[in-house]
């Protein structure tokens, strides 16, 4: 390369390079200028603050604040539960309510063998406004063969009423002959000595048991019992329809209701006055025109 040309190129670069560097500095301020600009901005927009010049970047210090008083700590009060003491309840209580406190019912087998068993039951029932009744019974069941069986029982009841306290005893027996799976015959009787206050009475009778279906059955017959109010023996039909549910069997004797309905119809046809003791207005029969 020509030495003169080299000298001219060096001179040209020496003159042009400082100019370019100066222009570059004008476009991009240095870190010091940038720091001063930020410092001035923070000072103008935070007149109440204090600017620190110790660090390279400015730091705005917030003014001192008043000390905050912590809220008082309240003592934790213990939780009070208002509950009434619950007394232990016997599992066979029928109703643990205070009105029926003490009412119960329980039963079970005391003795069992291949031909029968001995069972017992006891209960207490409170009737509001009337009194309290305690009952106990003992039942022996014996099977003679596949078709014939009998049952003996003893019952006792104690009554505690407002104006009457007493007890009543009774014994009863029953024999059942099962002719087939759907047909059976039953005879029964009972004896109640002494004054039973209308709770027990003497009776005897017989019925026929007809199992119509797996759930529905019917028992029909007649019963003769001693009526202490009338002072004589009375005969009534026995009609007991029954229906077996999944958990229990429902039976209802409607023989007495049917007997009173039939007797009222017959007495009316014979011209007897079937009205009660209450005097009713007279009835006038006017001929129809």
Backbone torsions as a table, in degrees:
resi	resn	phi	psi	omega
1	UNK	NA	150.3	-180.0
2	UNK	-71.0	131.3	-179.3
3	UNK	-63.5	-32.3	-179.0
4	UNK	-69.9	-40.0	178.6
5	UNK	-63.8	-36.6	178.7
6	UNK	-64.9	-41.0	179.8
7	UNK	-64.4	-42.0	178.4
8	UNK	-63.0	-38.1	179.4
9	UNK	-66.3	-39.2	178.8
10	UNK	-66.1	-40.8	179.9
11	UNK	-64.6	-39.8	-179.2
12	UNK	-64.2	-43.3	178.8
13	UNK	-65.7	-35.2	179.7
14	UNK	-65.2	-35.0	-179.2
15	UNK	-80.2	-38.8	-173.9
16	UNK	-79.2	-34.8	-175.1
17	UNK	-62.2	-47.2	177.9
18	UNK	-60.8	-33.6	180.0
19	UNK	-64.6	-42.7	178.4
20	UNK	-65.3	-40.1	178.9
21	UNK	-64.5	-38.5	178.9
22	UNK	-64.7	-42.0	178.6
23	UNK	-64.6	-37.0	178.8
24	UNK	-65.9	-36.6	178.3
25	UNK	-68.8	-34.8	178.4
26	UNK	-66.4	-35.2	-178.8
27	UNK	-75.2	-41.6	-177.0
28	UNK	-117.1	109.5	179.6
29	UNK	-67.4	155.0	-179.8
30	UNK	-74.5	170.8	179.9
31	UNK	-62.7	-34.1	-179.7
32	UNK	-67.6	-44.8	177.5
33	UNK	-62.9	-40.6	177.3
34	UNK	-61.0	-42.4	179.4
35	UNK	-62.9	-41.5	179.8
36	UNK	-66.4	-38.0	178.8
37	UNK	-63.7	-44.9	178.8
38	UNK	-63.1	-38.9	179.2
39	UNK	-62.6	-44.0	-179.6
40	UNK	-66.2	-40.0	179.2
41	UNK	-62.6	-46.3	-179.7
42	UNK	-64.1	-34.3	179.7
43	UNK	-69.3	-38.9	-178.7
44	UNK	-70.3	-39.1	-176.6
45	UNK	-89.3	-6.5	175.2
46	UNK	-128.3	72.2	-176.7
47	UNK	-66.5	-25.4	-178.3
48	UNK	-88.7	-6.5	-176.5
49	UNK	-89.2	174.7	178.6
50	UNK	-121.8	126.4	-176.4
51	UNK	-98.3	132.5	179.3
52	UNK	-100.5	130.5	-179.5
53	UNK	-103.1	13.0	-175.2
54	UNK	-78.2	-35.6	-176.3
55	UNK	-94.8	168.7	-179.7
56	UNK	-65.5	-41.6	176.6
57	UNK	-102.8	140.2	-176.5
58	UNK	-70.8	151.4	177.5
59	UNK	-126.9	123.5	-179.2
60	UNK	-88.8	122.0	179.5
61	UNK	-95.3	126.8	179.5
62	UNK	-73.0	149.7	-179.9
63	UNK	-65.2	154.3	179.9
64	UNK	-64.1	137.8	179.1
65	UNK	-104.6	159.6	179.7
66	UNK	-71.6	144.5	179.1
67	UNK	-67.1	133.5	179.7
68	UNK	-86.3	137.0	179.6
69	UNK	-90.3	120.5	-179.6
70	UNK	-65.5	147.9	178.9
71	UNK	-65.2	147.3	179.8
72	UNK	-64.8	142.6	179.2
73	UNK	-89.5	113.1	-179.0
74	UNK	-82.7	142.5	178.4
75	UNK	-67.3	143.8	179.1
76	UNK	-83.5	115.3	-178.5
77	UNK	-81.5	142.9	178.6
78	UNK	-69.1	145.5	178.7
79	UNK	-78.4	126.3	-178.4
80	UNK	-103.1	125.1	177.6
81	UNK	-108.0	119.2	179.9
82	UNK	-92.0	102.6	179.7
83	UNK	-132.6	146.4	176.6
84	UNK	-91.1	141.0	179.3
85	UNK	-63.4	129.0	-179.2
86	UNK	-94.3	122.1	-179.3
87	UNK	-79.5	150.5	179.0
88	UNK	-64.9	141.3	-177.5
89	UNK	-113.5	129.8	178.3
90	UNK	-68.9	138.3	-175.3
91	UNK	-57.6	-30.4	-177.1
92	UNK	-93.7	16.4	171.7
93	UNK	-65.5	135.2	179.0
94	UNK	-83.3	-31.6	-179.2
95	UNK	-154.6	109.8	-178.2
96	UNK	-81.2	7.8	-179.9
97	UNK	-64.0	150.8	-178.9
98	UNK	-58.2	-32.7	-179.2
99	UNK	-67.5	-32.8	-178.8
100	UNK	-114.1	32.7	-178.0
101	UNK	-64.8	126.4	-179.5
102	UNK	100.9	-12.5	179.4
103	UNK	-69.5	136.4	-178.2
104	UNK	-152.8	169.1	173.2
105	UNK	-154.3	130.2	179.8
106	UNK	-149.7	149.9	176.3
107	UNK	-155.3	163.9	-179.4
108	UNK	177.6	170.6	-179.9
109	UNK	-93.2	123.7	179.1
110	UNK	-86.8	-38.2	-176.4
111	UNK	-146.3	138.0	-178.4
112	UNK	-137.7	141.7	175.5
113	UNK	-143.5	-176.8	-171.3
114	UNK	-70.6	-20.5	-177.7
115	UNK	-106.0	-5.3	-179.0
116	UNK	171.8	-163.5	-178.4
117	UNK	-157.6	164.0	176.0
118	UNK	-119.6	121.5	-177.0
119	UNK	-125.6	161.3	-179.4
120	UNK	-143.1	157.2	177.8
121	UNK	-148.6	155.8	178.1
122	UNK	-152.9	150.2	-178.5
123	UNK	-157.6	160.3	172.4
124	UNK	-136.7	130.5	-175.9
125	UNK	-129.8	128.4	176.4
126	UNK	-105.7	127.2	178.5
127	UNK	-111.6	112.0	-177.6
128	UNK	-57.9	130.9	178.6
129	UNK	85.2	-9.3	-178.1
130	UNK	-116.7	-58.1	179.7
131	UNK	158.7	-159.3	-176.7
132	UNK	-127.8	140.3	-176.8
133	UNK	-126.1	130.7	175.4
134	UNK	-115.2	130.2	-177.3
135	UNK	-128.6	146.7	176.3
136	UNK	-147.0	144.4	-178.6
137	UNK	-146.2	152.9	178.9
138	UNK	-133.3	125.0	-172.1
139	UNK	-127.7	133.2	175.1
140	UNK	-120.2	125.5	-179.8
141	UNK	-116.5	130.5	-178.6
142	UNK	-133.8	132.5	179.3
143	UNK	-105.7	116.4	-179.5
144	UNK	-76.3	-44.7	175.5
145	UNK	-151.8	-165.4	-176.4
146	UNK	-68.7	-20.2	-175.1
147	UNK	-114.5	-21.0	-173.7
148	UNK	-119.8	132.9	177.8
149	UNK	-150.6	158.1	177.8
150	UNK	-138.5	163.9	-177.1
151	UNK	-142.2	135.2	176.0
152	UNK	-121.8	141.1	-177.6
153	UNK	-145.9	154.7	174.3
154	UNK	-131.3	134.1	-176.2
155	UNK	-128.1	145.0	176.2
156	UNK	-139.0	140.8	178.5
157	UNK	-137.7	136.2	178.2
158	UNK	-118.6	129.4	-176.2
159	UNK	-113.2	131.2	175.3
160	UNK	-126.0	94.4	-178.5
161	UNK	-114.7	177.8	-174.0
162	UNK	-61.5	-44.5	-176.9
163	UNK	-121.4	18.5	-178.1
164	UNK	-153.3	129.6	173.4
165	UNK	-130.9	128.0	-179.7
166	UNK	-171.0	-178.6	178.9
167	UNK	-141.8	157.0	-179.0
168	UNK	-137.3	138.1	179.3
169	UNK	-119.8	150.3	177.5
170	UNK	-157.1	153.4	174.5
171	UNK	-127.0	151.4	-178.3
172	UNK	-150.4	159.9	178.3
173	UNK	-144.9	154.8	-178.6
174	UNK	-150.2	141.0	175.5
175	UNK	-127.8	135.4	-175.5
176	UNK	-124.2	130.8	174.9
177	UNK	-117.2	116.9	-178.2
178	UNK	-96.2	97.7	-177.6
179	UNK	-69.3	-39.2	179.1
180	UNK	-151.0	-174.4	-179.6
181	UNK	-67.4	-25.5	-175.9
182	UNK	-114.4	-1.5	-176.7
183	UNK	-135.8	134.7	179.4
184	UNK	-150.1	161.2	179.8
185	UNK	-128.9	141.3	-176.1
186	UNK	-136.5	134.7	171.8
187	UNK	-121.1	146.4	-174.3
188	UNK	-149.4	160.8	176.1
189	UNK	-162.4	159.1	178.4
190	UNK	-149.6	157.3	-180.0
191	UNK	-140.9	130.0	-178.2
192	UNK	-126.4	102.0	-178.2
193	UNK	-77.0	153.7	175.0
194	UNK	74.3	-169.0	-179.5
195	UNK	-85.0	114.8	-178.2
196	UNK	-100.0	3.6	177.9
197	UNK	57.3	31.4	178.4
198	UNK	78.1	3.3	-179.2
199	UNK	-85.1	-32.4	179.7
200	UNK	-130.4	159.0	179.0
201	UNK	-156.2	167.7	175.3
202	UNK	-82.7	142.5	176.5
203	UNK	-160.1	162.4	172.7
204	UNK	-158.0	159.7	-178.8
205	UNK	172.5	-174.0	179.8
206	UNK	-151.2	151.3	-179.0
207	UNK	-140.9	164.1	173.0
208	UNK	-116.8	131.9	-177.0
209	UNK	-106.3	124.3	-178.9
210	UNK	-123.9	115.1	177.8
211	UNK	-91.6	98.7	-174.0
212	UNK	-69.4	-45.1	-179.8
213	UNK	-142.5	-172.9	180.0
214	UNK	-65.8	-26.4	-177.3
215	UNK	-111.7	-32.4	-173.4
216	UNK	-104.5	135.8	178.4
217	UNK	-141.8	166.2	-178.3
218	UNK	-146.3	134.4	177.0
219	UNK	-122.5	124.4	-176.3
220	UNK	-130.8	145.8	179.3
221	UNK	174.2	-153.2	-178.5
222	UNK	-141.6	150.4	-179.6
223	UNK	-136.0	140.0	175.4
224	UNK	-121.5	126.2	-175.5
225	UNK	-134.4	159.8	-179.9
226	UNK	-93.4	122.4	-179.9
227	UNK	-97.0	106.9	-178.8
228	UNK	-69.3	-24.2	179.3
229	UNK	-73.2	-37.7	179.3
230	UNK	-93.5	-16.5	179.0
231	UNK	74.6	37.5	-180.0
232	UNK	-165.3	177.1	-179.6
233	UNK	-90.1	142.1	179.7
234	UNK	-126.5	147.4	179.4
235	UNK	-116.8	129.5	-179.8
236	UNK	-133.8	150.6	175.2
237	UNK	-76.8	157.5	176.6
238	UNK	-117.7	117.4	176.8
239	UNK	-133.3	108.2	-175.1
240	UNK	-124.1	94.2	170.7
241	UNK	-75.8	147.8	-178.6
242	UNK	-138.7	150.2	177.4
243	UNK	-139.1	127.8	-177.7
244	UNK	-95.9	115.6	174.2
245	UNK	-87.3	-177.4	-178.7
246	UNK	-66.5	-32.2	-174.3
247	UNK	-116.1	-14.2	-178.9
248	UNK	-156.1	169.4	179.8
249	UNK	-117.9	129.0	-177.5
250	UNK	-104.0	124.7	178.4
251	UNK	-129.8	145.1	-179.9
252	UNK	-147.3	123.4	179.2
253	UNK	-87.6	110.8	179.9
254	UNK	-107.9	12.5	-178.9
255	UNK	-64.6	-42.5	179.7
256	UNK	-63.8	-37.6	178.7
257	UNK	-65.9	-44.5	178.4
258	UNK	-63.5	-36.8	179.6
259	UNK	-63.6	-44.3	-179.8
260	UNK	-67.3	-35.2	178.2
261	UNK	-66.8	-44.7	179.5
262	UNK	-66.3	-38.9	179.4
263	UNK	-65.7	-38.9	177.5
264	UNK	-64.7	-38.2	178.3
265	UNK	-66.2	-43.7	-179.2
266	UNK	-66.9	-40.3	179.4
267	UNK	-66.2	-34.4	178.4
268	UNK	-67.2	-40.2	178.5
269	UNK	-66.4	-32.6	179.4
270	UNK	-80.8	-6.8	177.9
271	UNK	90.1	11.5	178.5
272	UNK	-75.3	148.8	176.4
273	UNK	-81.7	107.7	-178.5
274	UNK	-93.9	6.6	178.8
275	UNK	-74.1	156.5	-178.0
276	UNK	-78.7	-163.5	-178.2
277	UNK	-72.9	-18.9	-179.6
278	UNK	-73.1	130.3	-179.6
279	UNK	-77.5	122.4	-179.8
280	UNK	-102.8	160.5	177.9
281	UNK	-61.7	148.7	-179.1
282	UNK	-66.1	149.7	177.2
283	UNK	-108.6	128.9	179.4
284	UNK	-109.2	127.3	178.7
285	UNK	-97.9	104.6	177.9
286	UNK	-93.7	138.4	178.4
287	UNK	-65.9	138.3	179.4
288	UNK	-80.6	135.4	-179.8
289	UNK	-96.8	NA	NA
